[in-house]
């Protein structure tokens, strides 16, 4: 960072300022001394002039008192010409009367009978009787400062009949000072220029070594290599430069060693990450088979289960879940350590997510004797965040509260819109053991437990809150922990609210009945550009597009025209798309119409729960849109028999477990042990659904998805069932066209629910 004022500049300014002040003081002193000397000289000359001319003027005045006024005037003029500063001469009687004034007409002055006048200045009137010459000072509005000298005239026998008043100006002094000012100013400016140059030279000479040192230190700060400093002065700065050069060489050597060590550490980190991924896959794959068979046995599918057996299976299931959570936490910790927590923000309904999380954790809370409450208004705006990551945050905080709250306690998940209206605050409050103020700054550290024995008393590895902090940091959202009034702990953070804007273009709604088309599609969306895109993409092949921009018009058109398919947005000007979907599915006239949600809100589970046939998140590719529309329009055919499910997985235990579960629900099951085998069976049998693993030896699940997408089987829905659970993996699966992405440890019930959303009710339920 460049300093606002360099040392060199400050040195120049200080030296130039001091020199300038000294020069100005010297010039001012010179002018003042010169002025004082010239003024004294002028006053001394004036006094000498008065004392020299007083006798002559008074004598001539007496001679020409009654005649020869012109001669007297000439005599006075000649006397005044000897001194350039004299402006006026007055002859006064000892009584202070004005007998003669050179400023008035001589004829008037020499008249025998003329009015008696006295001077206005009483100092002069009183001094006319004095026998010594006296100076006085006065000021005239036109002439400025004046010097008045009153000089007495003494006759030879000692009589004092008159006094002469001489009036002098300081014009010659002013002219002298003015003539001095220009040369002094020029000399002063030249001196300042010379001193500025000297100051600049001296500053450069003094500051150059320091600037060299500064550049070297800045290079260290920026991580660049530093060339040896070329400072050869023999003073302290030279010694400092030599020391700096020596330090720079040593640091350069250390930096190179650290870089080599860093590369080795990066390689180790990559190996650790790969190891964790492989180990997690190897752990989750058998764990999924174990969990599946435990669930299967618990449901009595392998024979009657006694009460002790059921209790043992419950213990197994509980420990399977515990092991799965620890595996997930360790994987998240490894990503956090490598800075690989990447978020993909998108708008979604936070109140729905919180209710889902509360519903999933309510059983755990009740087992411990706790109440789990949700306080969230349904009118809250959507928030913008990574839904999967935020689920992890709220779950970890809620599980943490459940863990540290004793029986009989209460945990509240609250949502509220902040006063500024652009953020939604999340609060998780409990009345548990609380956190001491000294520990609140450390609870988000890795492996930190509030109490020394907390790990043994409450379980866990101390990573939950550290992962919460890392995820929120990736969202640039701070989190705080406070003491809850009445005891307990309160965690709070705020997420940005979604500020979507409706389209400014009105789309006309078709009110009149249309001629019966081969396939009519109703698009309900308030975005004019997206409606135009839907029309361009889907029109043709006997399809006709009608559109509505509000929920009310959409419901009316669906009832009037009974379209073959409805494309529905969630954000509508007059209501919520989920509410409209619920109305469509509850109305006998529209309940059987396939509906695809196409929106920016990533609420897949809520959409499928309400009966959506597919869920696409904007922006949506044209091929993906056409595939989804094709699947929805084709629908299942009754003459095909029970749905056929193809399981592609290289783990025999997993495929055997899935075959058992699916067969028990009436599905026909095909099994493939590799990607190539799975593709061959898919092309030969054209299954209704494909369940696909990702990590397989010959061909990965990603490659299988790519080949399916580019084939006639692109309309066959695919559920990815993998041991890889990172958000980037699930995002990749959805990008390649997967219908859903589940973890192998999710359990059979979760898988069956997802199959139900894709294919409808299982055959055994349909038969009954």
Order of alpha helices (4+ residues) and beta strands (2+ residues): alpha-alpha-beta-beta-alpha-alpha-beta-beta-beta-alpha-alpha-alpha-beta-alpha-beta-beta-alpha-beta-beta-alpha-alpha-beta-beta-beta-alpha-beta-alpha-beta-beta-beta-alpha-beta-alpha-beta-alpha-beta-alpha-beta-alpha-beta-alpha-beta-alpha-beta-alpha-alpha
